């Protein structure tokens, strides 16, 4: 084996094994960037939304999410815009679905469901006209595979994660139900219950190597094992069918551990390392990724699987050249072969390398910070972006070099300590996060000078409230603020306190108003909490005022749901849609002011806070193109405001 590696390295003139296999964040980041940058600079083909790039960009996206300040998310965003966020052309073929993993991860990261719309439309077609023909059919002319279904094991990486992500991102269970049904059909056809491995496709059932062993292709099983974490993490914990995927993952992990080579890699043929006797890096990288994910998430015991993953990572790093080329990768195929060597590379193997590096980063951080507090956020019913608020006293940490670490994406998140009660000391730790339907989130909080971020600009400033009281058929609004005081201005939240001159409402009624307005990072709604003071016996109604948008409004652009307490307006314009919305936390009456504005009015009690939200359409990042999409944004925000996140610290 040593002679093979040396001869190949000399033949291609590369310095292999040029990167360290150390498990620290700095080394991992350097290695991952080196490998990603080499492949980005040497694209092997022009079609960047085929299945090979789908796997590559899954890794590039994971790398980008772990460090949003790097260029990698911008690389895949540009590809998304280039392709209009569309899948490849074949509506049923799993290979054409693979790039959707990247589009949906970006939709979540950028809080922009417009990226997911073409995928949803394509999958709706499949749901409406799904294939009912078996996965494979024996015909008089031989075996015929049905590529309108997942008839080869590679497909279990290409398609199921996309369907699972779309279900989680939209809350539409039809996508998840389809995925589970099709996955089980492929499992029933191709999974060997004795060996706990997948045949590449039906042609290989019953075939043996020259040494009489069953043929299980390393990369084929790598596709399955690498795809399972991407599916499982999108499934609700209480889902009845989730244990099927978890058990399958554990069974495969045990089988793979048993057939690892002494050099840490896996051979092209899993059960016959002598046919051929050589290492293969695409399968090895997927196995390393899957095992590290299993260790990090409690599915695999570290004492059994960590040595296996460490040997695999060492083998992977030995096959990275000084320039960043990742070698010993079997080329596109469907079976174990030996026609590749140290100079053979492919984009899908790099994607798997980056996925593995990201999981190892999570482990390295956890090992470096056993004192870290874990912030657990319970699953939400509908997808949303929100600000997590944690009682600072529960953290028992120093303020200096504080880090909030996303355990899903391995990212250091922006955070802020706020003094919400005005006593001069911080009482809340806040940070932004996104949530999909039915899936809880977890974050680690600790102190680390090497990871702490100090480069974040303040969030957008909060604007003073626009409101009015409704008395005797007329709206009464203040002329403007009397005083304003900035309460905070940090990377996550800005808040301003505003008082107004007393409002003379007639009939000897005077109302004094104080309002605290809060704007959080990444949110298009500003929260206003106002206190009105007047004679207790007086009936007063009032609330937010919404400026309607008038330019080229479609007939269905204005929507009012006073029964739920929200209203939204949408109008087309040359520079993009003009948007407006407001909502309260309960049913309200909608009134029209003398100036044509809309007032969302409800009963006000003297001295009791009243809360409402008003949209800043400019913060939607161009993700809304129709009135229907804007109504969905407003409806989700309205629902989220009435269901605060459930947070636990341990």
Residue pairs with C-beta under 8 A, 6 or more apart in sequence:
1 263
1 277
1 278
4 278
4 341
5 16
5 342
8 327
8 341
8 342
8 343
9 15
9 16
9 342
11 341
11 342
11 343
12 327
12 341
12 342
12 343
14 321
14 322
14 323
14 325
14 327
14 342
14 343
15 321
15 322
16 318
16 319
16 320
16 321
16 327
16 342
17 317
17 318
17 319
17 320
18 320
18 321
18 322
19 30
19 31
19 34
19 317
19 320
20 27
20 31
20 317
21 313
21 314
21 316
21 317
21 318
23 310
23 313
23 360
23 363
23 364
23 367
24 364
25 361
25 364
25 365
25 450
25 451
26 450
28 357
28 360
28 361
28 364
29 67
29 361
31 317
31 320
31 357
32 63
32 353
32 354
32 357
32 358
33 63
33 70
34 320
34 323
34 324
35 320
35 324
35 326
35 350
35 353
35 354
36 59
36 60
36 63
36 72
36 324
36 350
36 354
37 324
38 321
38 323
38 324
38 325
38 326
39 56
39 324
39 326
39 345
39 347
39 350
40 60
40 75
42 325
43 347
44 52
44 346
44 347
45 52
45 53
47 53
47 88
48 57
48 79
48 82
48 83
49 79
49 83
49 86
49 87
49 88
49 99
50 88
50 95
50 96
50 98
50 99
51 88
51 94
51 95
51 96
51 98
51 99
51 154
51 158
51 348
52 332
52 346
52 347
52 348
53 99
53 347
54 95
54 97
54 98
54 99
54 100
54 101
54 102
54 158
55 98
55 157
55 347
55 348
55 351
55 352
56 347
56 348
56 350
56 351
57 76
57 79
57 99
57 101
57 102
57 351
58 98
58 101
58 102
58 105
58 230
58 351
58 355
59 350
59 351
59 352
59 353
59 354
59 355
59 358
60 72
60 75
60 76
60 102
60 351
60 354
61 72
61 73
61 76
61 101
61 102
61 105
61 106
62 354
62 355
62 358
62 409
62 410
63 70
63 72
63 354
63 357
63 358
64 70
64 71
64 72
64 73
64 74
64 75
64 76
65 73
65 105
65 109
65 358
65 409
65 410
65 411
66 358
66 361
66 409
66 410
66 411
67 411
68 109
68 411
69 455
73 106
73 109
76 102
76 106
77 106
77 110
79 102
80 102
80 103
80 106
80 115
83 99
84 118
85 103
85 114
85 115
85 116
85 117
85 118
85 119
86 118
86 122
87 96
87 97
87 99
87 100
87 118
87 119
87 122
88 95
88 96
88 97
88 99
89 96
90 96
91 122
91 125
91 126
92 126
92 131
92 147
92 148
92 149
93 147
93 148
94 150
94 154
94 155
94 158
94 159
95 154
95 155
95 158
97 119
97 122
97 158
97 159
97 162
97 163
98 157
98 158
98 159
98 162
100 119
100 162
100 165
100 166
101 161
101 162
101 165
101 230
103 115
103 116
103 118
103 119
104 115
104 116
104 119
104 162
104 165
104 166
104 169
105 165
106 112
106 115
107 113
107 114
107 115
107 116
107 169
108 165
108 169
108 434
108 436
109 434
110 621
110 623
111 385
111 434
111 522
111 621
111 623
112 621
112 622
112 623
113 169
113 170
113 623
113 629
113 632
114 622
114 623
114 624
114 625
114 629
115 623
116 166
116 169
116 170
119 162
119 166
120 166
120 170
120 172
123 163
123 166
123 175
123 178
126 178
127 174
127 175
127 178
130 178
131 146
131 148
131 149
133 146
133 148
133 149
134 146
135 145
135 146
135 149
135 150
135 151
135 185
135 186
135 189
135 202
136 143
136 144
136 145
136 146
136 151
136 189
136 201
136 202
137 143
137 144
137 146
138 144
143 202
143 203
145 151
145 152
145 201
145 202
145 203
149 182
149 185
149 186
150 156
150 159
150 160
150 182
150 183
150 185
150 186
151 186
151 189
151 201
151 202
152 190
152 200
152 201
152 220
152 334
153 186
153 190
153 198
153 199
153 200
153 201
153 220
153 221
153 223
153 224
154 200
154 219
154 220
154 223
155 186
155 223
156 183
156 186
156 198
156 223
156 224
156 227
156 228
157 223
157 224
157 226
157 227
157 230
158 223
158 227
159 179
159 182
160 179
160 182
160 183
160 227
160 230
160 231
161 227
161 230
161 231
161 234
163 175
163 176
163 178
163 179
164 175
164 176
164 179
164 230
164 231
164 234
164 235
165 230
165 234
165 436
166 172
166 175
167 173
167 174
167 175
167 176
167 179
167 234
167 437
168 176
168 234
168 383
168 436
168 437
168 438
168 439
169 383
169 436
169 437
170 383
170 437
171 381
171 382
171 383
171 437
176 235
179 231
180 241
180 244
183 231
183 245
184 244
187 248
189 202
190 198
190 199
190 200
190 201
190 202
190 205
191 197
191 198
191 199
191 248
192 198
192 199
192 214
192 216
195 214
195 216
195 255
195 271
196 251
196 252
196 254
196 255
197 216
197 221
197 252
197 255
197 256
197 270
197 271
198 216
198 220
198 221
198 224
199 205
199 215
199 216
199 220
200 215
200 216
200 217
200 220
200 334
200 335
201 334
204 215
204 217
204 335
207 214
207 215
208 214
208 215
209 215
209 269
209 271
209 272
209 275
209 336
210 275
211 272
211 274
211 275
213 269
213 271
213 272
213 275
214 271
215 269
215 271
215 272
215 335
215 336
216 269
216 270
216 271
217 268
217 269
217 270
217 283
217 334
217 335
217 336
218 266
218 267
218 268
218 269
218 270
218 280
218 282
218 283
218 284
218 330
218 336
219 268
219 280
219 282
219 283
219 286
219 330
220 334
221 252
221 256
221 270
221 283
222 282
222 283
222 284
222 285
222 286
222 287
222 352
223 286
224 252
225 249
225 252
225 253
225 256
225 286
225 287
225 290
226 286
226 287
226 289
226 290
226 352
226 355
228 245
228 248
228 249
228 252
228 290
229 249
229 289
229 290
229 293
229 294
229 297
231 245
232 242
232 245
232 246
232 249
233 297
233 408
233 439
234 436
234 439
235 241
235 242
235 245
235 438
235 439
236 242
236 379
236 437
236 438
236 439
237 379
237 438
237 439
237 440
238 438
239 438
246 299
249 290
249 294
249 299
250 294
250 299
250 300
252 290
253 290
253 291
253 294
253 299
253 300
253 305
256 266
256 270
256 287
256 291
257 291
257 304
257 305
257 308
259 266
259 267
259 270
259 271
259 273
260 266
260 287
260 308
260 311
260 312
261 267
261 273
261 279
263 279
263 311
263 315
264 284
264 310
264 311
264 312
264 313
264 314
264 315
265 279
265 280
265 281
265 284
265 312
265 315
265 316
265 328
266 279
266 280
266 283
266 284
266 287
266 312
267 273
267 276
267 277
267 278
267 279
267 280
267 336
268 276
268 278
268 280
268 283
268 330
268 336
268 337
268 338
269 275
269 276
269 336
270 283
275 336
276 336
276 337
276 338
278 328
278 338
279 315
279 319
279 328
280 328
280 329
280 330
280 340
281 315
281 316
281 319
281 326
281 327
281 328
281 329
281 349
281 353
282 329
282 330
282 346
282 348
282 349
282 352
283 330
284 312
284 315
284 316
285 312
285 316
285 349
285 352
285 353
285 355
285 356
286 352
286 355
287 312
288 309
288 312
288 313
288 316
288 352
288 356
289 352
289 355
289 356
289 359
291 300
291 305
291 308
291 309
291 312
292 309
292 356
292 359
292 360
292 362
292 363
293 299
293 359
294 300
294 305
295 301
295 302
295 305
295 306
295 309
295 363
296 359
296 362
296 363
296 366
296 407
309 360
312 356
313 356
313 360
316 326
316 353
316 356
319 326
319 327
319 328
319 342
320 326
320 327
321 327
325 343
325 345
326 345
326 349
326 350
326 353
327 341
327 342
327 343
327 344
327 345
328 340
328 341
328 342
328 344
329 340
329 344
329 345
329 346
329 349
330 337
330 340
330 344
330 346
331 339
331 340
331 344
331 346
332 346
358 409
358 410
359 410
361 410
362 407
362 410
365 405
365 410
365 444
365 451
366 372
366 444
368 448
369 444
369 446
369 448
371 446
372 405
372 444
372 445
372 446
373 394
373 395
373 396
373 397
373 444
373 445
373 446
373 649
373 650
374 407
374 442
374 443
374 444
374 445
374 649
374 650
375 388
375 390
375 404
375 442
375 443
375 444
375 445
375 647
375 648
375 649
376 440
376 441
376 442
376 647
376 648
376 649
376 650
377 388
377 433
377 435
377 440
377 441
377 442
377 443
377 645
377 646
377 647
377 648
378 440
378 645
378 646
378 647
378 648
379 435
379 437
379 438
379 439
379 440
380 435
380 437
380 438
380 640
380 643
380 645
381 437
381 438
381 639
381 643
382 437
382 636
382 639
382 640
383 434
383 435
383 436
383 437
383 636
384 434
384 435
384 636
384 637
384 639
384 640
385 432
385 433
385 434
385 435
385 522
385 523
386 432
386 433
386 434
386 435
386 640
386 645
387 430
387 431
387 432
387 433
387 492
387 493
387 520
387 521
387 523
388 430
388 431
388 432
388 433
388 443
388 645
388 647
389 428
389 429
389 430
389 645
389 647
390 428
390 429
390 430
390 445
390 647
390 649
391 427
391 428
391 429
391 649
392 417
392 426
392 427
392 428
392 429
393 427
394 649
395 429
395 445
395 649
397 445
397 446
397 447
398 447
399 417
399 426
400 447
401 447
401 448
401 449
401 452
402 415
402 417
402 429
402 445
402 446
402 447
402 452
403 412
403 444
403 445
403 446
403 447
403 448
403 451
403 452
403 453
404 412
404 413
404 414
404 415
404 429
404 431
404 443
404 444
404 445
405 411
405 412
405 413
405 443
405 444
405 445
405 446
405 451
406 412
406 413
406 433
406 443
407 441
407 442
407 443
407 444
408 441
408 442
412 451
412 452
412 453
413 431
413 432
413 433
413 443
414 431
414 432
414 453
414 456
414 491
414 492
414 521
415 429
415 430
415 431
415 491
415 492
416 429
416 430
416 431
416 488
416 490
416 491
416 492
416 493
417 426
417 428
417 429
417 430
418 426
418 427
418 428
418 430
418 488
418 490
418 493
418 495
419 425
419 426
419 427
419 487
419 488
420 427
420 428
421 427
422 487
429 445
430 492
430 493
430 520
431 443
431 492
432 492
432 520
432 521
432 522
433 441
433 443
435 441
435 645
456 491
457 491
458 489
458 490
458 491
458 494
459 489
459 490
459 491
459 492
459 493
459 494
459 519
459 520
459 521
460 494
460 519
460 521
460 616
460 619
461 489
461 494
461 496
461 519
462 494
462 495
462 496
462 517
462 518
462 519
462 526
463 496
463 517
463 519
463 526
463 616
464 481
464 484
464 496
464 498
464 515
464 517
465 498
465 515
465 517
465 528
465 530
465 544
465 612
465 614
466 477
466 544
466 545
466 547
466 614
467 477
467 478
467 513
467 515
467 528
467 530
467 542
467 543
467 544
467 545
467 612
468 475
468 476
468 477
468 542
468 543
468 545
468 593
468 599
468 601
469 475
469 476
469 477
469 503
469 505
469 511
469 540
469 541
469 542
469 604
470 476
470 541
470 542
470 589
470 591
470 599
470 601
471 505
471 506
471 507
471 509
471 540
471 541
472 506
474 594
475 545
475 591
475 593
475 594
475 597
475 599
476 503
476 504
476 505
477 545
477 593
478 500
478 501
478 503
478 513
479 501
480 500
481 498
481 499
481 500
482 499
482 500
482 501
483 498
483 499
484 496
484 497
484 498
484 499
485 496
485 497
485 498
486 494
486 495
486 496
487 495
487 496
487 497
487 516
488 494
488 495
489 495
491 521
492 520
492 521
493 518
493 519
493 520
493 521
494 518
494 519
495 516
495 517
495 518
495 519
496 516
496 517
497 514
497 515
497 516
497 517
498 514
498 515
498 516
498 517
499 512
499 513
499 514
499 515
500 512
500 513
500 514
500 515
502 510
502 511
502 512
503 510
503 511
503 512
503 513
504 510
505 511
505 540
509 534
509 535
509 538
509 540
510 534
511 532
511 533
511 534
511 540
512 532
512 533
512 534
513 530
513 531
513 532
513 533
514 530
514 531
515 528
515 529
515 530
515 531
516 528
516 529
516 530
517 526
517 527
517 528
518 526
518 527
518 528
518 529
519 526
519 527
519 616
520 527
522 619
523 619
524 615
524 616
524 617
524 618
524 619
524 620
524 633
524 637
525 581
525 613
525 614
525 615
525 616
525 637
525 641
526 613
526 614
526 615
526 616
527 611
527 612
527 613
527 641
528 544
528 611
528 612
528 613
528 614
529 609
529 610
529 611
530 609
530 610
530 611
530 612
531 607
531 608
531 609
531 610
532 540
532 542
532 604
532 606
532 607
532 610
533 606
533 607
534 540
534 606
535 606
536 606
538 606
539 603
540 603
540 604
540 606
541 589
541 601
541 602
541 603
541 604
542 599
542 601
542 602
542 604
542 610
543 582
543 584
543 588
543 599
543 600
543 601
543 602
543 610
543 612
544 582
544 583
544 584
544 599
544 600
544 612
544 613
544 614
545 582
545 593
545 597
545 598
545 599
545 600
546 567
546 569
546 580
546 581
546 582
546 597
546 598
546 599
546 600
546 614
547 580
547 597
548 558
548 569
548 580
548 596
548 597
548 598
549 557
549 569
549 570
549 571
549 578
549 579
549 580
550 571
551 571
551 572
551 573
551 578
552 571
552 572
552 573
553 569
553 570
553 571
553 572
554 570
554 571
554 572
554 627
556 627
557 569
557 570
557 571
557 627
558 567
558 568
558 569
558 570
559 567
559 568
559 569
559 627
559 631
560 567
560 590
560 598
561 567
562 587
562 588
562 589
562 590
562 600
563 587
564 583
564 587
564 638
565 583
565 584
565 585
565 586
565 587
565 588
565 600
565 602
565 638
566 581
566 582
566 583
566 584
566 600
566 634
566 635
566 638
567 581
567 582
567 583
567 590
567 598
567 600
568 579
568 580
568 581
568 615
568 627
568 630
568 631
568 634
569 579
569 580
569 581
570 577
570 578
570 579
570 624
570 626
570 627
570 630
570 631
571 577
571 578
572 578
576 622
577 617
577 624
577 625
577 630
578 617
579 615
579 617
579 620
579 624
579 630
580 615
580 617
581 614
581 615
581 617
581 630
581 633
581 634
581 637
582 598
582 600
582 612
582 613
582 614
582 615
583 600
583 612
583 613
583 634
583 637
583 638
583 641
584 600
584 602
584 610
584 611
584 612
584 613
585 611
585 612
585 641
585 642
586 602
587 602
588 600
588 601
588 602
589 600
589 601
589 602
590 598
590 599
590 600
590 601
591 598
591 599
591 601
592 598
592 599
593 599
600 612
602 610
604 610
611 641
613 637
613 638
613 641
615 634
615 637
620 633
623 629
624 630
624 633
